[in-house]
Amino acid sequence: MTDEAGGKSAAAPIKYSPGLLATTMVALLVSLFTSIGIVIVYDQRYAQKIVSMDIKGYIRSQRDMVMRSEVTDEQLRKNIDAMETALLAEPANHTVLLKDVVLRNAREIKP
């Protein structure tokens, strides 16, 4: 560099680049957050989940209520439709099993 008088200047601006430690930390943090985000999205959208439903118990309770005249035929149809709606509302990555088959640790669908 030259100054206005045509001579060379003694002090050139010093440029500092980020250190190796700072670059490594930024790369690790970006990698960590990306990995956490991907695992969360995979778990919510793609991983298979098992849920259970006590269809036999539900039908038995509906039958008993009809026998005791607590519900009418129309209410029984609405209750059965509610059960079907609850089953169809489950996402595609949820596998629905009968409660008799599942031993433990499965979420239960209740209409």
C-alpha positions as CSV (number, residue, x, y, z in Angstrom):
1,M,0.0,0.0,0.0
2,T,1.1,3.5,-0.7
3,D,0.2,6.7,1.1
4,E,-0.7,10.0,-0.5
5,A,2.9,11.1,-0.6
6,G,3.8,8.1,-2.8
7,G,5.6,6.2,-0.1
8,K,4.8,2.9,1.4
9,S,2.7,2.8,4.6
10,A,4.1,0.9,7.5
11,A,0.8,-0.4,9.0
12,A,-1.4,-2.7,6.9
13,P,-4.7,-3.8,8.3
14,I,-4.5,-7.2,9.9
15,K,-7.4,-9.5,9.1
16,Y,-8.3,-12.1,11.7
17,S,-10.0,-15.3,10.6
18,P,-12.1,-17.3,13.0
19,G,-10.1,-19.8,15.0
20,L,-10.2,-23.5,14.5
21,L,-12.0,-23.9,17.9
22,A,-14.8,-21.5,16.9
23,T,-15.3,-23.1,13.5
24,T,-15.4,-26.5,15.1
25,M,-17.9,-25.4,17.7
26,V,-20.2,-23.8,15.1
27,A,-20.0,-27.0,12.9
28,L,-20.8,-29.2,15.9
29,L,-23.8,-27.0,17.0
30,V,-25.2,-27.0,13.5
31,S,-24.8,-30.7,13.2
32,L,-26.4,-31.3,16.6
33,F,-29.5,-29.2,15.9
34,T,-29.9,-30.8,12.4
35,S,-29.7,-34.3,13.9
36,I,-32.2,-33.5,16.6
37,G,-34.6,-32.0,14.1
38,I,-34.3,-35.0,11.8
39,V,-34.9,-37.5,14.6
40,I,-38.0,-35.5,15.8
41,V,-39.5,-35.4,12.3
42,Y,-38.8,-39.1,11.7
43,D,-40.4,-40.0,15.0
44,Q,-43.5,-38.0,14.4
45,R,-44.1,-38.8,10.7
46,Y,-42.4,-42.1,9.7
47,A,-41.7,-44.3,12.7
48,Q,-44.3,-47.0,13.3
49,K,-46.3,-46.7,16.5
50,I,-48.5,-49.4,18.0
51,V,-51.8,-48.4,19.5
52,S,-54.5,-50.7,20.9
53,M,-58.3,-50.7,21.0
54,D,-60.6,-52.9,23.1
55,I,-63.2,-53.6,20.4
56,K,-64.6,-56.7,22.2
57,G,-65.0,-54.7,25.5
58,Y,-66.6,-51.8,23.6
59,I,-69.1,-54.0,21.8
60,R,-69.9,-55.8,25.0
61,S,-70.6,-52.6,26.8
62,Q,-72.8,-51.3,24.0
63,R,-74.7,-54.6,23.9
64,D,-75.2,-54.4,27.7
65,M,-76.5,-50.9,27.4
66,V,-79.0,-51.9,24.7
67,M,-80.2,-54.8,26.8
68,R,-80.8,-52.5,29.7
69,S,-82.5,-50.0,27.3
70,E,-80.1,-47.3,28.2
71,V,-79.5,-46.5,24.5
72,T,-81.7,-46.6,21.5
73,D,-80.8,-48.3,18.1
74,E,-80.0,-44.9,16.7
75,Q,-77.6,-44.1,19.6
76,L,-76.0,-47.5,19.1
77,R,-75.4,-46.7,15.5
78,K,-73.9,-43.4,16.4
79,N,-71.6,-45.0,19.0
80,I,-70.4,-47.6,16.5
81,D,-69.8,-44.8,14.0
82,A,-67.8,-43.0,16.6
83,M,-65.7,-46.1,17.2
84,E,-65.1,-46.4,13.4
85,T,-64.2,-42.7,13.2
86,A,-61.7,-43.1,16.1
87,L,-60.0,-45.9,14.2
88,L,-59.9,-44.1,10.9
89,A,-58.5,-40.9,12.5
90,E,-55.3,-42.7,13.4
91,P,-52.3,-41.6,11.2
92,A,-50.9,-44.0,8.6
93,N,-47.8,-44.8,10.7
94,H,-49.9,-46.1,13.6
95,T,-50.7,-49.8,13.7
96,V,-53.9,-50.6,15.6
97,L,-54.0,-54.0,17.4
98,L,-56.6,-55.5,19.6
99,K,-56.1,-54.9,23.3
100,D,-56.1,-58.6,23.9
101,V,-52.9,-59.0,21.8
102,V,-50.9,-56.1,23.3
103,L,-49.2,-56.9,26.6
104,R,-48.3,-53.4,27.8
105,N,-46.9,-49.9,26.9
106,A,-49.3,-49.2,24.0
107,R,-51.6,-46.2,23.9
108,E,-55.2,-47.2,23.9
109,I,-57.8,-45.6,21.5
110,K,-61.1,-44.8,23.2
111,P,-64.0,-43.7,21.1
